[in-house]
Amino acid sequence: MAKTIIENLREELVEKTKSAFDAAVAAGELDAADGLVVNLEEPREKAHGDYSTNLAMTLAKQLRKPPRVIAEAIVKHMETGGTIEKCEVAGTGFINFYLNDAWLYPVIGAIEAQGKDYGRSDLGKGKKYMVEYVSANPTGPMHMGNARGGALGDCLAEVLSWAGYDVTREFYINDAGNQIEKFANSLNARYLQIYLGEDAVAFPEDGYQGSDITEHAQAFAKIHGDKYVNAPEQERKDALVDYALEKNIAALKRDLETYRIHYDVWFRESELHNSGAVAETIELFKKSGHTYEQDGALWFKSTDFGEEKDNVLVRANGIPTYFAADVAYHRNKIQVRGFDKAIDIWGADHYGHVARMKNALKAIGIDPDKLDVIIMQLVRLMQDGEIVRMSKRTGKAVTLSDLLEDTSVDAARFFFNMRQADSHMVFDLDLAVAESSENPVYYVQYAHARMCSILTLLREEGVSVKPAGELDLSLLRDEHEKELLKKLCDLPEEIKTAALTYEPSRMTRYCIDLAALFHTFYNHCQVRQENKALMDARLKLVDSVRIVLENVLSMLSISAPERM
């Protein structure tokens, strides 16, 4: 894939800076230096240029000269003209580059040529990355944390895909272990209570109290009647779980599809047990020399890896722990299926599990750096200025389906991606449904609709968008036009940075910034006007911004309406 405009620009500035340094050395003004590294940054203030380098500061000690003297020698030999309009020394020795506007205009042709693919890169070189997210307990509905994790995980997966990684989206179904036993006991009690009465059948103290358990038991009873009342308890519980669990998983899939999340793989924990993968993993632990038996249980000696306490792998009753199954699952991801990187999104309550999992992988011979865990902080709902803890409809904790009844999928996905995963956030329901510029998703979508309106109105007057090669793009000299062009140039780099830092929130911020620049441009630069050449250039700019904004919204699985 060809280099981006920004990549070519930075490469040119680096090469010209190195050439200027070499020229200063040849002229006897500076001594030669080892390992010349030119770091470029964008100054915060426009007055300091488009790019800046601190090269002179980094060379001062080696060359035994003041940074400003070094910078002046380099600038003296800097080749200007073309991309570089001028080059100046600032402060104690910064070299500031002021660029000619000409470097901006090729972005229009790049967007025209690449269309819906503008912004994609081959950064990842096709490496196999797996993103596992949500993985909600299938014994009940998804909660608000799952809603945030779903939006973050899905958008991160798409960002990685745009950056050239081969991405697999996966949901891990916890259909084995303690929570399923608790689920079975809860269903069993509610089913028997239908026929024997609540007084005759005690409900487990640690059982699931949700109304969904009662509803499953009643639905099961309608199908099978009292057939299982006198059946062996395990047979009855197995039948109840087989019925209810699949209903819950189907509901998870349905809610997630409504949320525009589509997984490549639904992986069941039970497969790890049935295939012998958990037993194999436990044997690897034993061979590692980091296990011991105590009170009939098998322990992983986590303290060998700096942890405060050891962890049970197999209970005294011979049943592997969830931890053992979880290690087997990550071994399956990295070693068996061969993913170059496994990325998990976990809730804040799992923070202490990160080191434990990495140490366990290391113990059984797997590179722990192949696992990256993103810790996601809590989210709170706010409505009418107050924190919402219960659903108005059910009186229970707010679920994903409750949220999507109160707001749109667009708003939910956009809002949940406005903050980094490790930051706490408040989801303002009133703001999410507001049709005003205060609502960021409305603000961004309105910008797209406004662009479409401009294009439609001019098309009705016989003015169509022309190919870039037929336009005089140098007419786009207004500062508001140039700011838009710069922002368009930034997209491929923004996507790469978001992929490398696992921060899909960069993309919502990009949308907001691009929309803001467009609204400002719209208020200052008339598109429809008598100067036909300028009108054609501005119309092409509007269409280019529309394409880019639609690309990013598509990446976030958020709609780009043409009318609002």
BELZIQUI-V292449 format. One record per residue. N is the residue number from 1. SS is DSSP state (hx for helix, st for strand, lp for the rest). PSI is psi in degrees with one decimal (none if undefined). OMEGA is omega in radians with two decimals (999 if undefined). Layout:
n=[N	N]
ss=[SS	SS]
psi=[PSI	PSI]
omega=[OMEGA	OMEGA]
This chain:
n=[1	2	3	4	5	6	7	8	9	10	11	12	13	14	15	16	17	18	19	20	21	22	23	24	25	26	27	28	29	30	31	32	33	34	35	36	37	38	39	40	41	42	43	44	45	46	47	48	49	50	51	52	53	54	55	56	57	58	59	60	61	62	63	64	65	66	67	68	69	70	71	72	73	74	75	76	77	78	79	80	81	82	83	84	85	86	87	88	89	90	91	92	93	94	95	96	97	98	99	100	101	102	103	104	105	106	107	108	109	110	111	112	113	114	115	116	117	118	119	120	121	122	123	124	125	126	127	128	129	130	131	132	133	134	135	136	137	138	139	140	141	142	143	144	145	146	147	148	149	150	151	152	153	154	155	156	157	158	159	160	161	162	163	164	165	166	167	168	169	170	171	172	173	174	175	176	177	178	179	180	181	182	183	184	185	186	187	188	189	190	191	192	193	194	195	196	197	198	199	200	201	202	203	204	205	206	207	208	209	210	211	212	213	214	215	216	217	218	219	220	221	222	223	224	225	226	227	228	229	230	231	232	233	234	235	236	237	238	239	240	241	242	243	244	245	246	247	248	249	250	251	252	253	254	255	256	257	258	259	260	261	262	263	264	265	266	267	268	269	270	271	272	273	274	275	276	277	278	279	280	281	282	283	284	285	286	287	288	289	290	291	292	293	294	295	296	297	298	299	300	301	302	303	304	305	306	307	308	309	310	311	312	313	314	315	316	317	318	319	320	321	322	323	324	325	326	327	328	329	330	331	332	333	334	335	336	337	338	339	340	341	342	343	344	345	346	347	348	349	350	351	352	353	354	355	356	357	358	359	360	361	362	363	364	365	366	367	368	369	370	371	372	373	374	375	376	377	378	379	380	381	382	383	384	385	386	387	388	389	390	391	392	393	394	395	396	397	398	399	400	401	402	403	404	405	406	407	408	409	410	411	412	413	414	415	416	417	418	419	420	421	422	423	424	425	426	427	428	429	430	431	432	433	434	435	436	437	438	439	440	441	442	443	444	445	446	447	448	449	450	451	452	453	454	455	456	457	458	459	460	461	462	463	464	465	466	467	468	469	470	471	472	473	474	475	476	477	478	479	480	481	482	483	484	485	486	487	488	489	490	491	492	493	494	495	496	497	498	499	500	501	502	503	504	505	506	507	508	509	510	511	512	513	514	515	516	517	518	519	520	521	522	523	524	525	526	527	528	529	530	531	532	533	534	535	536	537	538	539	540	541	542	543	544	545	546	547	548	549	550	551	552	553	554	555	556	557	558	559	560	561	562	563	564]
ss=[lp	lp	lp	lp	hx	hx	hx	hx	hx	hx	hx	hx	hx	hx	hx	hx	hx	hx	hx	hx	hx	hx	hx	hx	hx	hx	lp	lp	lp	lp	lp	lp	lp	lp	lp	lp	lp	lp	lp	st	st	lp	lp	lp	lp	hx	hx	hx	lp	lp	st	st	st	lp	hx	hx	hx	hx	hx	hx	hx	hx	hx	lp	lp	lp	hx	hx	hx	hx	hx	hx	hx	hx	hx	hx	lp	lp	lp	lp	st	lp	lp	st	st	st	st	st	st	st	lp	lp	lp	st	st	st	st	st	st	lp	lp	hx	hx	hx	hx	hx	hx	hx	hx	hx	hx	hx	hx	hx	hx	hx	hx	lp	lp	lp	lp	lp	lp	lp	lp	lp	lp	st	st	st	st	st	lp	lp	lp	lp	lp	lp	lp	lp	lp	lp	st	hx	hx	hx	hx	hx	hx	hx	hx	hx	hx	hx	hx	hx	hx	hx	hx	hx	hx	hx	lp	lp	lp	st	st	st	st	st	st	st	st	lp	lp	lp	lp	hx	hx	hx	hx	hx	hx	hx	hx	hx	hx	hx	hx	hx	hx	hx	hx	hx	hx	hx	lp	lp	lp	lp	lp	lp	lp	lp	lp	lp	lp	lp	lp	lp	hx	hx	hx	hx	hx	hx	hx	hx	hx	hx	hx	hx	hx	hx	lp	lp	lp	lp	lp	lp	lp	lp	hx	hx	hx	hx	hx	hx	hx	hx	hx	hx	hx	hx	hx	hx	hx	hx	hx	hx	hx	hx	hx	hx	hx	hx	hx	hx	lp	lp	lp	lp	lp	lp	st	st	st	st	hx	hx	hx	hx	hx	hx	lp	lp	hx	hx	hx	hx	hx	hx	hx	hx	hx	hx	hx	hx	lp	lp	st	st	st	st	lp	lp	st	st	st	st	lp	hx	hx	hx	hx	lp	lp	lp	lp	lp	st	st	st	st	lp	lp	lp	lp	lp	st	lp	hx	hx	hx	hx	hx	hx	hx	hx	hx	hx	hx	hx	hx	hx	hx	lp	lp	lp	lp	st	st	st	st	st	st	st	hx	hx	hx	lp	lp	hx	hx	hx	hx	hx	hx	hx	hx	hx	hx	hx	lp	lp	lp	lp	hx	hx	hx	st	st	st	st	st	st	lp	lp	st	st	st	st	st	lp	lp	st	st	st	lp	st	lp	lp	lp	lp	lp	lp	st	lp	st	hx	hx	hx	hx	hx	hx	hx	lp	lp	hx	hx	hx	hx	hx	hx	hx	hx	lp	lp	lp	lp	lp	lp	lp	lp	st	st	st	st	hx	hx	hx	hx	hx	lp	lp	lp	lp	lp	lp	hx	hx	hx	hx	hx	hx	hx	hx	hx	hx	hx	hx	hx	hx	hx	hx	hx	hx	hx	hx	hx	lp	lp	lp	lp	lp	lp	lp	hx	hx	hx	lp	lp	hx	hx	hx	lp	lp	lp	hx	hx	hx	hx	hx	hx	hx	hx	hx	hx	hx	hx	hx	hx	hx	hx	hx	hx	hx	hx	hx	hx	hx	lp	lp	lp	hx	hx	hx	hx	hx	hx	hx	hx	hx	hx	hx	hx	hx	hx	hx	hx	hx	hx	hx	hx	lp	lp	lp	lp	lp	lp	lp	hx	hx	hx	hx	hx	hx	hx	hx	hx	hx	hx	hx	hx	hx	hx	hx	hx	hx	hx	hx	hx	hx	hx	hx	lp	lp	lp	lp	lp	lp	lp	lp	lp]
psi=[136.2	154.3	151.7	167.5	-43.0	-40.1	-45.6	-40.6	-49.9	-38.5	-40.2	-44.0	-40.5	-46.8	-39.7	-34.0	-43.2	-40.1	-38.9	-39.3	-45.6	-37.3	-37.8	-36.3	-44.6	-32.0	-0.7	12.6	-25.6	153.1	155.6	152.2	148.6	141.3	57.7	116.0	118.6	109.2	130.3	139.2	157.2	118.0	147.0	-33.9	132.4	-28.7	-19.0	13.8	-177.2	-33.9	158.5	150.2	144.7	24.8	-43.3	-37.0	-39.6	-22.6	-12.0	-46.4	-44.3	-39.8	-8.6	45.8	153.8	142.2	-39.2	-35.6	-42.9	-45.2	-42.4	-36.7	-39.9	-48.1	-34.9	-33.6	7.0	131.1	114.0	-176.0	158.6	-121.4	-42.7	113.9	-44.5	164.4	130.5	155.6	135.7	149.4	-134.5	-2.2	17.8	144.9	117.0	133.7	130.4	121.4	151.2	144.9	-19.1	-27.5	-19.9	-35.1	-30.6	-18.3	-30.4	-44.2	-35.8	-42.2	-40.7	-43.8	-40.0	-23.9	-122.1	-10.9	1.4	125.8	-20.3	152.8	174.4	29.7	-45.3	-11.6	30.9	13.7	144.3	112.0	137.6	132.1	118.3	123.5	161.3	-75.7	46.6	147.2	122.1	7.0	-0.4	177.7	163.6	141.6	-173.5	-35.3	-39.6	-36.1	-43.6	-44.9	-35.4	-45.8	-44.7	-48.8	-42.7	-41.7	-35.5	-43.3	-40.4	-38.6	-45.7	-39.4	-43.4	-28.1	8.2	14.2	151.0	102.5	134.7	129.2	131.5	142.3	126.4	114.4	113.5	76.0	30.8	166.5	-165.1	-42.9	-29.9	-35.3	-41.3	-39.4	-45.4	-45.0	-36.9	-47.2	-41.9	-46.8	-45.1	-36.1	-48.8	-34.4	-27.9	-38.8	-27.9	-10.7	150.5	-31.9	-27.5	-20.6	112.8	138.8	135.2	138.3	-35.9	17.7	165.5	118.1	-5.7	152.3	-21.4	-30.3	-45.6	-41.8	-40.2	-44.8	-42.3	-40.4	-39.4	-41.4	-34.8	-32.1	-45.0	-7.3	-142.5	17.7	-36.5	3.0	-43.6	9.2	159.5	141.7	-43.6	-38.7	-42.1	-45.7	-40.5	-41.7	-41.2	-44.6	-42.4	-37.5	-54.5	-37.0	-43.4	-34.0	-43.5	-41.0	-40.0	-38.1	-39.1	-47.9	-41.6	-45.6	-39.0	-36.3	-36.8	-33.4	5.4	34.6	124.1	119.7	148.5	-34.0	133.1	104.6	126.2	132.3	-36.0	-28.3	-35.1	-39.1	-45.9	-31.1	-10.5	5.0	-36.0	-45.3	-40.7	-40.5	-39.6	-37.0	-37.3	-38.2	-45.4	-42.8	-21.4	-19.9	10.3	32.3	161.8	160.2	138.8	130.6	35.2	-5.1	155.3	127.9	144.6	125.0	76.5	-24.8	-19.8	-19.5	19.1	3.2	162.4	-27.5	159.5	168.7	140.1	132.3	-43.3	125.3	168.2	-25.5	4.8	-0.5	125.7	148.1	168.8	-34.1	-44.4	-42.5	-36.9	-38.8	-41.3	-38.1	-44.5	-30.1	-39.6	-42.1	-51.4	-46.7	-44.4	-50.5	-9.6	33.2	136.8	-29.0	132.3	120.2	122.7	142.8	115.7	156.0	162.8	-26.1	-8.1	10.8	-45.0	-13.7	-16.4	-54.4	-38.1	-45.0	-42.8	-39.4	-37.7	-42.7	-42.2	-39.8	-33.9	15.6	23.2	135.7	112.8	-19.8	-9.4	-5.8	124.0	131.2	126.6	119.5	126.2	128.0	170.3	157.6	140.8	143.3	141.2	136.9	136.2	34.0	6.6	150.2	132.1	122.4	-23.0	148.6	131.9	-30.3	-43.5	-17.2	8.3	-178.1	144.5	129.3	174.4	-43.9	-34.7	-45.3	-43.8	-10.7	-28.3	-19.5	178.0	160.2	-39.4	-49.0	-43.0	-48.6	-38.5	-49.2	-43.5	-18.5	12.8	-11.8	152.1	152.1	-34.2	9.7	142.1	149.6	152.4	124.3	109.7	104.8	-37.4	-42.0	-36.9	-25.2	-2.2	135.3	71.3	168.7	-13.2	-26.2	110.0	-37.9	-36.7	-42.0	-43.3	-46.1	-34.5	-36.6	-44.1	-43.9	-38.0	-41.3	-45.8	-37.2	-42.9	-47.0	-41.2	-46.5	-43.9	-35.2	-37.4	-23.6	6.4	9.9	113.4	164.1	125.7	157.4	148.3	-35.8	-17.0	2.9	153.7	86.9	-14.7	-11.8	-15.5	78.5	-9.5	143.6	-36.2	-34.2	-43.8	-36.2	-39.2	-44.7	-42.2	-41.6	-36.9	-39.1	-30.7	-21.9	-52.1	-37.9	-36.2	-41.9	-42.4	-44.9	-41.6	-37.8	-42.7	-31.5	-1.1	45.2	81.1	-14.8	-21.4	-29.8	-36.7	-38.8	-38.0	-44.9	-46.8	-44.3	-43.4	-41.8	-42.4	-43.3	-36.7	-46.2	-40.1	-44.2	-45.6	-38.3	-19.1	-23.1	110.9	125.4	-51.1	114.8	175.9	-31.4	94.4	-38.7	-41.7	-38.0	-42.7	-40.4	-43.0	-36.4	-38.9	-38.4	-44.2	-44.9	-35.8	-42.6	-39.7	-46.0	-45.6	-44.1	-40.1	-37.9	-46.6	-40.4	-37.4	-40.3	-35.6	1.4	44.5	137.2	152.6	85.2	146.4	-19.2	146.3	none]
omega=[-3.07	3.10	3.13	3.13	-3.13	3.11	3.13	-3.14	-3.13	3.12	3.13	-3.13	3.12	-3.11	-3.14	3.10	3.10	3.12	3.12	3.10	3.13	3.13	3.11	3.09	-3.13	3.14	3.12	-3.10	3.12	3.02	3.10	-3.11	3.10	3.01	-3.12	3.14	-3.12	3.09	-3.14	3.06	3.05	3.14	3.12	-3.12	-3.11	-3.11	-3.12	3.06	-3.14	3.10	-3.14	3.05	3.11	-3.07	-3.09	3.11	-3.10	-3.12	-3.00	-3.09	-3.10	-3.09	3.13	3.08	3.06	-3.13	-3.09	3.10	3.12	-3.12	-3.13	3.11	3.13	-3.10	3.12	-3.08	-3.10	3.10	3.11	-3.02	-3.07	-3.10	-3.09	3.12	3.06	-3.11	-3.06	3.03	-3.13	3.05	-3.08	3.12	3.06	3.04	-3.09	3.13	3.05	-2.98	3.03	-3.11	-3.03	-3.10	-3.07	-2.92	3.12	-3.13	3.13	3.11	3.13	3.12	3.11	-3.09	-3.03	3.07	-3.09	3.12	-3.13	-3.09	3.13	3.11	3.09	3.13	-3.05	3.10	3.08	3.11	-3.08	3.10	3.04	3.07	3.11	-3.07	-3.02	3.13	-3.11	3.08	-3.07	3.14	3.13	-3.10	3.14	-3.11	-3.05	3.10	3.09	-3.14	3.12	-3.14	3.12	3.13	-3.14	-3.09	-3.10	-3.13	3.07	3.13	-3.13	3.08	3.12	3.11	3.11	-3.13	3.00	3.07	3.06	-2.92	3.02	3.08	-3.06	3.03	-3.14	-3.11	3.12	-3.09	3.08	3.05	-3.02	-3.06	3.10	3.07	3.10	3.09	3.14	-3.13	3.13	3.11	-3.12	-3.12	-3.12	3.12	-3.13	3.13	3.12	-3.05	-3.06	-3.14	-3.09	-3.13	-3.06	-3.07	-3.13	3.10	-3.11	-3.13	-3.13	-3.11	3.10	-3.02	-3.03	3.13	-3.14	3.11	3.12	-3.13	3.10	-3.12	3.14	3.13	3.09	-3.14	3.12	-3.12	-3.00	-3.12	-3.11	-3.10	-3.03	-3.11	-3.10	3.11	3.05	-3.03	-3.10	3.10	3.13	-3.12	3.12	-3.13	3.12	-3.14	3.13	-3.14	-2.98	-3.08	3.14	3.07	-3.13	3.14	3.09	3.12	3.08	-3.12	-3.13	-3.13	-3.13	3.09	3.05	-3.14	3.13	3.06	-3.14	-3.09	3.02	-3.07	2.94	-3.01	-3.11	3.08	-3.11	3.12	3.14	3.13	-3.08	-3.10	-3.10	-3.10	3.12	3.12	3.11	-3.13	3.12	3.09	3.09	3.07	-3.11	-3.12	-3.09	-3.09	-3.11	3.09	3.03	3.11	3.11	-3.12	3.09	-3.12	3.07	-3.07	2.97	-3.08	-3.12	-3.13	3.05	-3.07	3.05	3.12	-3.06	-3.13	3.14	-3.06	-3.14	3.05	3.13	-3.13	3.14	3.12	3.09	-3.11	3.12	3.11	3.07	3.13	3.14	3.13	-3.13	3.08	3.11	3.13	-3.13	3.01	3.11	-3.13	-2.96	-3.03	-3.05	-3.10	2.97	3.07	3.10	3.12	3.03	-3.13	3.12	2.99	-3.08	3.06	-3.08	-3.13	3.12	-3.07	-3.10	-3.11	-3.06	-3.14	-3.14	-3.12	3.14	3.12	3.12	3.11	3.12	-3.11	-3.10	2.99	3.12	-3.12	-3.11	3.13	3.08	3.06	3.01	-3.13	3.07	3.13	-3.07	-3.14	-3.06	3.06	3.09	3.09	3.07	3.07	-3.10	3.08	-3.12	3.11	3.14	-3.14	-3.07	3.06	3.10	-3.08	-3.03	-3.08	3.14	3.10	-3.10	-3.14	3.09	-3.12	3.06	-3.11	-3.08	2.99	-3.07	3.14	-3.10	3.05	3.12	-3.10	-3.12	-3.11	-3.14	-3.10	-3.10	3.12	-3.14	-3.13	3.02	-3.06	-3.05	3.11	3.04	3.12	3.04	3.13	-3.10	-3.10	-3.14	3.13	-3.08	-3.13	-3.11	3.08	-3.11	-3.13	3.09	3.13	-3.02	-3.12	3.07	-3.13	-3.13	-3.12	3.11	3.08	3.13	3.14	3.13	3.10	3.14	3.13	3.11	-3.12	-3.12	-3.11	3.14	3.10	3.12	3.10	3.09	3.13	-3.11	3.12	-3.09	3.06	-3.10	-3.10	-3.12	-3.02	3.00	-3.07	3.12	3.07	3.13	-3.04	3.13	-3.12	-3.14	3.08	-3.11	3.09	3.08	-3.14	3.12	-3.12	3.09	3.11	-3.04	-2.96	-3.11	3.14	3.11	-3.14	3.11	-3.14	3.11	3.14	-3.10	-3.10	-3.08	-3.11	3.09	3.11	3.08	-3.08	3.07	3.10	3.10	3.13	-3.12	3.14	-3.13	3.12	3.14	3.12	3.12	-3.14	3.12	3.08	-3.10	-3.11	-3.07	-3.04	-3.14	3.13	-3.14	-3.08	-3.06	3.12	-3.01	-3.12	3.11	3.10	3.14	3.14	3.14	3.10	3.09	3.09	3.11	-3.13	3.12	3.09	3.11	-3.13	-3.09	3.14	3.10	3.10	-3.08	3.09	3.08	3.10	-3.13	-3.06	3.10	-3.05	3.10	-3.05	3.12	3.09	3.09	999]
